Amino acid sequence: QVQIAESGGGLVQPGGSLNLSCAASGITFSISAMAWYRRAPGKQRELVATITYYGGTANYAHAVKGRFTISRDNAKRMVYLQLSSLKPEDTAVYYCSVNRAVPMTTYWGQGTQVTVSS
């Protein structure tokens, strides 16, 4: 059974930092990419960052480029998101997703809340 579990969310002041982690279990092959999304209150879910499983090529949404860093540890089936220079508009539930190529499937975690407030 595939399980995706995020951790590391919390309350942080503007300008602060957080580290999110995502553990993928039950997937032993055919992962193509991993990603972080977020959903802010009253808004649609948006893509934050992606990283390819092989090669580690990362891409970022314009709103977070230069402030967030995505990374992965393939051996541990982990993907991370370092959040820095946080702004109140970064407040959202952050979701991890893992894409499997064969069969083509996307797995989602339950999300972790990030709140940026003074």
Phi and psi in radians as a Rosetta constraint file:
Dihedral C 1 N 2 CA 2 C 2 CIRCULARHARMONIC -1.414 0.35
Dihedral N 2 CA 2 C 2 N 3 CIRCULARHARMONIC 2.315 0.35
Dihedral C 2 N 3 CA 3 C 3 CIRCULARHARMONIC -2.318 0.35
Dihedral N 3 CA 3 C 3 N 4 CIRCULARHARMONIC 2.357 0.35
Dihedral C 3 N 4 CA 4 C 4 CIRCULARHARMONIC -2.118 0.35
Dihedral N 4 CA 4 C 4 N 5 CIRCULARHARMONIC 2.158 0.35
Dihedral C 4 N 5 CA 5 C 5 CIRCULARHARMONIC -2.305 0.35
Dihedral N 5 CA 5 C 5 N 6 CIRCULARHARMONIC 2.104 0.35
Dihedral C 5 N 6 CA 6 C 6 CIRCULARHARMONIC -1.646 0.35
Dihedral N 6 CA 6 C 6 N 7 CIRCULARHARMONIC 2.698 0.35
Dihedral C 6 N 7 CA 7 C 7 CIRCULARHARMONIC -2.682 0.35
Dihedral N 7 CA 7 C 7 N 8 CIRCULARHARMONIC 2.876 0.35
Dihedral C 7 N 8 CA 8 C 8 CIRCULARHARMONIC 1.852 0.35
Dihedral N 8 CA 8 C 8 N 9 CIRCULARHARMONIC -0.045 0.35
Dihedral C 8 N 9 CA 9 C 9 CIRCULARHARMONIC -1.239 0.35
Dihedral N 9 CA 9 C 9 N 10 CIRCULARHARMONIC 3.009 0.35
Dihedral C 9 N 10 CA 10 C 10 CIRCULARHARMONIC 2.883 0.35
Dihedral N 10 CA 10 C 10 N 11 CIRCULARHARMONIC -2.922 0.35
Dihedral C 10 N 11 CA 11 C 11 CIRCULARHARMONIC -1.757 0.35
Dihedral N 11 CA 11 C 11 N 12 CIRCULARHARMONIC 2.285 0.35
Dihedral C 11 N 12 CA 12 C 12 CIRCULARHARMONIC -2.482 0.35
Dihedral N 12 CA 12 C 12 N 13 CIRCULARHARMONIC 2.618 0.35
Dihedral C 12 N 13 CA 13 C 13 CIRCULARHARMONIC -1.383 0.35
Dihedral N 13 CA 13 C 13 N 14 CIRCULARHARMONIC 2.697 0.35
Dihedral C 13 N 14 CA 14 C 14 CIRCULARHARMONIC -0.932 0.35
Dihedral N 14 CA 14 C 14 N 15 CIRCULARHARMONIC 2.388 0.35
Dihedral C 14 N 15 CA 15 C 15 CIRCULARHARMONIC 1.568 0.35
Dihedral N 15 CA 15 C 15 N 16 CIRCULARHARMONIC -0.160 0.35
Dihedral C 15 N 16 CA 16 C 16 CIRCULARHARMONIC -1.452 0.35
Dihedral N 16 CA 16 C 16 N 17 CIRCULARHARMONIC -3.044 0.35
Dihedral C 16 N 17 CA 17 C 17 CIRCULARHARMONIC -2.324 0.35
Dihedral N 17 CA 17 C 17 N 18 CIRCULARHARMONIC 2.712 0.35
Dihedral C 17 N 18 CA 18 C 18 CIRCULARHARMONIC -2.554 0.35
Dihedral N 18 CA 18 C 18 N 19 CIRCULARHARMONIC 2.684 0.35
Dihedral C 18 N 19 CA 19 C 19 CIRCULARHARMONIC -2.124 0.35
Dihedral N 19 CA 19 C 19 N 20 CIRCULARHARMONIC 2.121 0.35
Dihedral C 19 N 20 CA 20 C 20 CIRCULARHARMONIC -1.767 0.35
Dihedral N 20 CA 20 C 20 N 21 CIRCULARHARMONIC 2.540 0.35
Dihedral C 20 N 21 CA 21 C 21 CIRCULARHARMONIC -2.219 0.35
Dihedral N 21 CA 21 C 21 N 22 CIRCULARHARMONIC 2.661 0.35
Dihedral C 21 N 22 CA 22 C 22 CIRCULARHARMONIC -2.446 0.35
Dihedral N 22 CA 22 C 22 N 23 CIRCULARHARMONIC 2.180 0.35
Dihedral C 22 N 23 CA 23 C 23 CIRCULARHARMONIC -1.910 0.35
Dihedral N 23 CA 23 C 23 N 24 CIRCULARHARMONIC 2.244 0.35
Dihedral C 23 N 24 CA 24 C 24 CIRCULARHARMONIC -1.928 0.35
Dihedral N 24 CA 24 C 24 N 25 CIRCULARHARMONIC 2.151 0.35
Dihedral C 24 N 25 CA 25 C 25 CIRCULARHARMONIC -2.177 0.35
Dihedral N 25 CA 25 C 25 N 26 CIRCULARHARMONIC 2.717 0.35
Dihedral C 25 N 26 CA 26 C 26 CIRCULARHARMONIC 1.467 0.35
Dihedral N 26 CA 26 C 26 N 27 CIRCULARHARMONIC 0.034 0.35
Dihedral C 26 N 27 CA 27 C 27 CIRCULARHARMONIC -1.996 0.35
Dihedral N 27 CA 27 C 27 N 28 CIRCULARHARMONIC 2.066 0.35
Dihedral C 27 N 28 CA 28 C 28 CIRCULARHARMONIC -1.949 0.35
Dihedral N 28 CA 28 C 28 N 29 CIRCULARHARMONIC -0.186 0.35
Dihedral C 28 N 29 CA 29 C 29 CIRCULARHARMONIC -2.794 0.35
Dihedral N 29 CA 29 C 29 N 30 CIRCULARHARMONIC 2.911 0.35
Dihedral C 29 N 30 CA 30 C 30 CIRCULARHARMONIC 1.246 0.35
Dihedral N 30 CA 30 C 30 N 31 CIRCULARHARMONIC 0.372 0.35
Dihedral C 30 N 31 CA 31 C 31 CIRCULARHARMONIC -1.304 0.35
Dihedral N 31 CA 31 C 31 N 32 CIRCULARHARMONIC 2.325 0.35
Dihedral C 31 N 32 CA 32 C 32 CIRCULARHARMONIC -1.836 0.35
Dihedral N 32 CA 32 C 32 N 33 CIRCULARHARMONIC -0.662 0.35
Dihedral C 32 N 33 CA 33 C 33 CIRCULARHARMONIC -2.798 0.35
Dihedral N 33 CA 33 C 33 N 34 CIRCULARHARMONIC 2.821 0.35
Dihedral C 33 N 34 CA 34 C 34 CIRCULARHARMONIC -2.296 0.35
Dihedral N 34 CA 34 C 34 N 35 CIRCULARHARMONIC 2.723 0.35
Dihedral C 34 N 35 CA 35 C 35 CIRCULARHARMONIC -2.677 0.35
Dihedral N 35 CA 35 C 35 N 36 CIRCULARHARMONIC 2.821 0.35
Dihedral C 35 N 36 CA 36 C 36 CIRCULARHARMONIC -2.079 0.35
Dihedral N 36 CA 36 C 36 N 37 CIRCULARHARMONIC 2.369 0.35
Dihedral C 36 N 37 CA 37 C 37 CIRCULARHARMONIC -2.131 0.35
Dihedral N 37 CA 37 C 37 N 38 CIRCULARHARMONIC 2.943 0.35
Dihedral C 37 N 38 CA 38 C 38 CIRCULARHARMONIC -2.564 0.35
Dihedral N 38 CA 38 C 38 N 39 CIRCULARHARMONIC 2.673 0.35
Dihedral C 38 N 39 CA 39 C 39 CIRCULARHARMONIC -2.286 0.35
Dihedral N 39 CA 39 C 39 N 40 CIRCULARHARMONIC 1.985 0.35
Dihedral C 39 N 40 CA 40 C 40 CIRCULARHARMONIC -1.491 0.35
Dihedral N 40 CA 40 C 40 N 41 CIRCULARHARMONIC 2.741 0.35
Dihedral C 40 N 41 CA 41 C 41 CIRCULARHARMONIC -0.946 0.35
Dihedral N 41 CA 41 C 41 N 42 CIRCULARHARMONIC 2.211 0.35
Dihedral C 41 N 42 CA 42 C 42 CIRCULARHARMONIC 1.336 0.35
Dihedral N 42 CA 42 C 42 N 43 CIRCULARHARMONIC 0.124 0.35
Dihedral C 42 N 43 CA 43 C 43 CIRCULARHARMONIC -2.141 0.35
Dihedral N 43 CA 43 C 43 N 44 CIRCULARHARMONIC 2.887 0.35
Dihedral C 43 N 44 CA 44 C 44 CIRCULARHARMONIC -1.389 0.35
Dihedral N 44 CA 44 C 44 N 45 CIRCULARHARMONIC 2.764 0.35
Dihedral C 44 N 45 CA 45 C 45 CIRCULARHARMONIC -1.115 0.35
Dihedral N 45 CA 45 C 45 N 46 CIRCULARHARMONIC 2.413 0.35
Dihedral C 45 N 46 CA 46 C 46 CIRCULARHARMONIC -2.277 0.35
Dihedral N 46 CA 46 C 46 N 47 CIRCULARHARMONIC 2.620 0.35
Dihedral C 46 N 47 CA 47 C 47 CIRCULARHARMONIC -1.319 0.35
Dihedral N 47 CA 47 C 47 N 48 CIRCULARHARMONIC 2.308 0.35
Dihedral C 47 N 48 CA 48 C 48 CIRCULARHARMONIC -1.774 0.35
Dihedral N 48 CA 48 C 48 N 49 CIRCULARHARMONIC -0.899 0.35
Dihedral C 48 N 49 CA 49 C 49 CIRCULARHARMONIC -2.796 0.35
Dihedral N 49 CA 49 C 49 N 50 CIRCULARHARMONIC 2.632 0.35
Dihedral C 49 N 50 CA 50 C 50 CIRCULARHARMONIC -2.298 0.35
Dihedral N 50 CA 50 C 50 N 51 CIRCULARHARMONIC 2.742 0.35
Dihedral C 50 N 51 CA 51 C 51 CIRCULARHARMONIC -2.569 0.35
Dihedral N 51 CA 51 C 51 N 52 CIRCULARHARMONIC 2.351 0.35
Dihedral C 51 N 52 CA 52 C 52 CIRCULARHARMONIC -1.349 0.35
Dihedral N 52 CA 52 C 52 N 53 CIRCULARHARMONIC 2.576 0.35
Dihedral C 52 N 53 CA 53 C 53 CIRCULARHARMONIC -1.184 0.35
Dihedral N 53 CA 53 C 53 N 54 CIRCULARHARMONIC -0.797 0.35
Dihedral C 53 N 54 CA 54 C 54 CIRCULARHARMONIC -1.718 0.35
Dihedral N 54 CA 54 C 54 N 55 CIRCULARHARMONIC 2.173 0.35
Dihedral C 54 N 55 CA 55 C 55 CIRCULARHARMONIC 1.714 0.35
Dihedral N 55 CA 55 C 55 N 56 CIRCULARHARMONIC -0.540 0.35
Dihedral C 55 N 56 CA 56 C 56 CIRCULARHARMONIC 1.211 0.35
Dihedral N 56 CA 56 C 56 N 57 CIRCULARHARMONIC 0.512 0.35
Dihedral C 56 N 57 CA 57 C 57 CIRCULARHARMONIC -1.255 0.35
Dihedral N 57 CA 57 C 57 N 58 CIRCULARHARMONIC 2.188 0.35
Dihedral C 57 N 58 CA 58 C 58 CIRCULARHARMONIC -1.899 0.35
Dihedral N 58 CA 58 C 58 N 59 CIRCULARHARMONIC 2.560 0.35
Dihedral C 58 N 59 CA 59 C 59 CIRCULARHARMONIC -2.403 0.35
Dihedral N 59 CA 59 C 59 N 60 CIRCULARHARMONIC 2.596 0.35
Dihedral C 59 N 60 CA 60 C 60 CIRCULARHARMONIC -2.298 0.35
Dihedral N 60 CA 60 C 60 N 61 CIRCULARHARMONIC 2.616 0.35
Dihedral C 60 N 61 CA 61 C 61 CIRCULARHARMONIC -1.182 0.35
Dihedral N 61 CA 61 C 61 N 62 CIRCULARHARMONIC 2.615 0.35
Dihedral C 61 N 62 CA 62 C 62 CIRCULARHARMONIC -1.013 0.35
Dihedral N 62 CA 62 C 62 N 63 CIRCULARHARMONIC -0.628 0.35
Dihedral C 62 N 63 CA 63 C 63 CIRCULARHARMONIC -1.163 0.35
Dihedral N 63 CA 63 C 63 N 64 CIRCULARHARMONIC -0.359 0.35
Dihedral C 63 N 64 CA 64 C 64 CIRCULARHARMONIC -2.045 0.35
Dihedral N 64 CA 64 C 64 N 65 CIRCULARHARMONIC -0.084 0.35
Dihedral C 64 N 65 CA 65 C 65 CIRCULARHARMONIC -1.041 0.35
Dihedral N 65 CA 65 C 65 N 66 CIRCULARHARMONIC 2.293 0.35
Dihedral C 65 N 66 CA 66 C 66 CIRCULARHARMONIC 1.553 0.35
Dihedral N 66 CA 66 C 66 N 67 CIRCULARHARMONIC -0.216 0.35
Dihedral C 66 N 67 CA 67 C 67 CIRCULARHARMONIC -1.996 0.35
Dihedral N 67 CA 67 C 67 N 68 CIRCULARHARMONIC -0.572 0.35
Dihedral C 67 N 68 CA 68 C 68 CIRCULARHARMONIC -1.906 0.35
Dihedral N 68 CA 68 C 68 N 69 CIRCULARHARMONIC 2.609 0.35
Dihedral C 68 N 69 CA 69 C 69 CIRCULARHARMONIC -2.337 0.35
Dihedral N 69 CA 69 C 69 N 70 CIRCULARHARMONIC 2.196 0.35
Dihedral C 69 N 70 CA 70 C 70 CIRCULARHARMONIC -1.767 0.35
Dihedral N 70 CA 70 C 70 N 71 CIRCULARHARMONIC 2.477 0.35
Dihedral C 70 N 71 CA 71 C 71 CIRCULARHARMONIC -2.598 0.35
Dihedral N 71 CA 71 C 71 N 72 CIRCULARHARMONIC 2.943 0.35
Dihedral C 71 N 72 CA 72 C 72 CIRCULARHARMONIC -2.562 0.35
Dihedral N 72 CA 72 C 72 N 73 CIRCULARHARMONIC 2.752 0.35
Dihedral C 72 N 73 CA 73 C 73 CIRCULARHARMONIC -2.202 0.35
Dihedral N 73 CA 73 C 73 N 74 CIRCULARHARMONIC 1.748 0.35
Dihedral C 73 N 74 CA 74 C 74 CIRCULARHARMONIC -1.110 0.35
Dihedral N 74 CA 74 C 74 N 75 CIRCULARHARMONIC -0.675 0.35
Dihedral C 74 N 75 CA 75 C 75 CIRCULARHARMONIC -1.080 0.35
Dihedral N 75 CA 75 C 75 N 76 CIRCULARHARMONIC -0.598 0.35
Dihedral C 75 N 76 CA 76 C 76 CIRCULARHARMONIC -1.662 0.35
Dihedral N 76 CA 76 C 76 N 77 CIRCULARHARMONIC -0.038 0.35
Dihedral C 76 N 77 CA 77 C 77 CIRCULARHARMONIC 0.958 0.35
Dihedral N 77 CA 77 C 77 N 78 CIRCULARHARMONIC 0.826 0.35
Dihedral C 77 N 78 CA 78 C 78 CIRCULARHARMONIC -2.099 0.35
Dihedral N 78 CA 78 C 78 N 79 CIRCULARHARMONIC 2.566 0.35
Dihedral C 78 N 79 CA 79 C 79 CIRCULARHARMONIC -2.317 0.35
Dihedral N 79 CA 79 C 79 N 80 CIRCULARHARMONIC 2.485 0.35
Dihedral C 79 N 80 CA 80 C 80 CIRCULARHARMONIC -2.175 0.35
Dihedral N 80 CA 80 C 80 N 81 CIRCULARHARMONIC 2.718 0.35
Dihedral C 80 N 81 CA 81 C 81 CIRCULARHARMONIC -2.398 0.35
Dihedral N 81 CA 81 C 81 N 82 CIRCULARHARMONIC 2.007 0.35
Dihedral C 81 N 82 CA 82 C 82 CIRCULARHARMONIC -1.618 0.35
Dihedral N 82 CA 82 C 82 N 83 CIRCULARHARMONIC 2.167 0.35
Dihedral C 82 N 83 CA 83 C 83 CIRCULARHARMONIC -1.943 0.35
Dihedral N 83 CA 83 C 83 N 84 CIRCULARHARMONIC 2.205 0.35
Dihedral C 83 N 84 CA 84 C 84 CIRCULARHARMONIC -2.369 0.35
Dihedral N 84 CA 84 C 84 N 85 CIRCULARHARMONIC 2.915 0.35
Dihedral C 84 N 85 CA 85 C 85 CIRCULARHARMONIC 0.840 0.35
Dihedral N 85 CA 85 C 85 N 86 CIRCULARHARMONIC 0.826 0.35
Dihedral C 85 N 86 CA 86 C 86 CIRCULARHARMONIC -1.167 0.35
Dihedral N 86 CA 86 C 86 N 87 CIRCULARHARMONIC 2.543 0.35
Dihedral C 86 N 87 CA 87 C 87 CIRCULARHARMONIC -2.115 0.35
Dihedral N 87 CA 87 C 87 N 88 CIRCULARHARMONIC 2.738 0.35
Dihedral C 87 N 88 CA 88 C 88 CIRCULARHARMONIC -0.960 0.35
Dihedral N 88 CA 88 C 88 N 89 CIRCULARHARMONIC -0.568 0.35
Dihedral C 88 N 89 CA 89 C 89 CIRCULARHARMONIC -1.266 0.35
Dihedral N 89 CA 89 C 89 N 90 CIRCULARHARMONIC -0.094 0.35
Dihedral C 89 N 90 CA 90 C 90 CIRCULARHARMONIC -1.447 0.35
Dihedral N 90 CA 90 C 90 N 91 CIRCULARHARMONIC -0.127 0.35
Dihedral C 90 N 91 CA 91 C 91 CIRCULARHARMONIC -1.050 0.35
Dihedral N 91 CA 91 C 91 N 92 CIRCULARHARMONIC 2.176 0.35
Dihedral C 91 N 92 CA 92 C 92 CIRCULARHARMONIC -3.089 0.35
Dihedral N 92 CA 92 C 92 N 93 CIRCULARHARMONIC 2.957 0.35
Dihedral C 92 N 93 CA 93 C 93 CIRCULARHARMONIC -1.559 0.35
Dihedral N 93 CA 93 C 93 N 94 CIRCULARHARMONIC 2.204 0.35
Dihedral C 93 N 94 CA 94 C 94 CIRCULARHARMONIC -1.763 0.35
Dihedral N 94 CA 94 C 94 N 95 CIRCULARHARMONIC 2.269 0.35
Dihedral C 94 N 95 CA 95 C 95 CIRCULARHARMONIC -2.046 0.35
Dihedral N 95 CA 95 C 95 N 96 CIRCULARHARMONIC 2.464 0.35
Dihedral C 95 N 96 CA 96 C 96 CIRCULARHARMONIC -1.744 0.35
Dihedral N 96 CA 96 C 96 N 97 CIRCULARHARMONIC 2.466 0.35
Dihedral C 96 N 97 CA 97 C 97 CIRCULARHARMONIC -2.300 0.35
Dihedral N 97 CA 97 C 97 N 98 CIRCULARHARMONIC 2.561 0.35
Dihedral C 97 N 98 CA 98 C 98 CIRCULARHARMONIC -2.202 0.35
Dihedral N 98 CA 98 C 98 N 99 CIRCULARHARMONIC 2.192 0.35
Dihedral C 98 N 99 CA 99 C 99 CIRCULARHARMONIC -1.755 0.35
Dihedral N 99 CA 99 C 99 N 100 CIRCULARHARMONIC 2.242 0.35
Dihedral C 99 N 100 CA 100 C 100 CIRCULARHARMONIC -1.856 0.35
Dihedral N 100 CA 100 C 100 N 101 CIRCULARHARMONIC 2.369 0.35
Dihedral C 100 N 101 CA 101 C 101 CIRCULARHARMONIC -1.411 0.35
Dihedral N 101 CA 101 C 101 N 102 CIRCULARHARMONIC -0.689 0.35
Dihedral C 101 N 102 CA 102 C 102 CIRCULARHARMONIC -2.334 0.35
Dihedral N 102 CA 102 C 102 N 103 CIRCULARHARMONIC 1.961 0.35
Dihedral C 102 N 103 CA 103 C 103 CIRCULARHARMONIC -1.245 0.35
Dihedral N 103 CA 103 C 103 N 104 CIRCULARHARMONIC 2.732 0.35
Dihedral C 103 N 104 CA 104 C 104 CIRCULARHARMONIC -1.164 0.35
Dihedral N 104 CA 104 C 104 N 105 CIRCULARHARMONIC 1.968 0.35
Dihedral C 104 N 105 CA 105 C 105 CIRCULARHARMONIC -2.585 0.35
Dihedral N 105 CA 105 C 105 N 106 CIRCULARHARMONIC 2.533 0.35
Dihedral C 105 N 106 CA 106 C 106 CIRCULARHARMONIC -2.048 0.35
Dihedral N 106 CA 106 C 106 N 107 CIRCULARHARMONIC 2.242 0.35
Dihedral C 106 N 107 CA 107 C 107 CIRCULARHARMONIC -1.870 0.35
Dihedral N 107 CA 107 C 107 N 108 CIRCULARHARMONIC 2.464 0.35
Dihedral C 107 N 108 CA 108 C 108 CIRCULARHARMONIC -2.128 0.35
Dihedral N 108 CA 108 C 108 N 109 CIRCULARHARMONIC 2.570 0.35
Dihedral C 108 N 109 CA 109 C 109 CIRCULARHARMONIC -1.556 0.35
Dihedral N 109 CA 109 C 109 N 110 CIRCULARHARMONIC -3.141 0.35
Dihedral C 109 N 110 CA 110 C 110 CIRCULARHARMONIC -1.479 0.35
Dihedral N 110 CA 110 C 110 N 111 CIRCULARHARMONIC -0.285 0.35
Dihedral C 110 N 111 CA 111 C 111 CIRCULARHARMONIC 1.719 0.35
Dihedral N 111 CA 111 C 111 N 112 CIRCULARHARMONIC 2.714 0.35
Dihedral C 111 N 112 CA 112 C 112 CIRCULARHARMONIC -2.370 0.35
Dihedral N 112 CA 112 C 112 N 113 CIRCULARHARMONIC 2.365 0.35
Dihedral C 112 N 113 CA 113 C 113 CIRCULARHARMONIC -1.420 0.35
Dihedral N 113 CA 113 C 113 N 114 CIRCULARHARMONIC 2.279 0.35
Dihedral C 113 N 114 CA 114 C 114 CIRCULARHARMONIC -2.064 0.35
Dihedral N 114 CA 114 C 114 N 115 CIRCULARHARMONIC 2.148 0.35
Dihedral C 114 N 115 CA 115 C 115 CIRCULARHARMONIC -2.141 0.35
Dihedral N 115 CA 115 C 115 N 116 CIRCULARHARMONIC 2.160 0.35
Dihedral C 115 N 116 CA 116 C 116 CIRCULARHARMONIC -1.946 0.35
Dihedral N 116 CA 116 C 116 N 117 CIRCULARHARMONIC 1.924 0.35
Dihedral C 116 N 117 CA 117 C 117 CIRCULARHARMONIC -2.768 0.35
Dihedral N 117 CA 117 C 117 N 118 CIRCULARHARMONIC 2.573 0.35
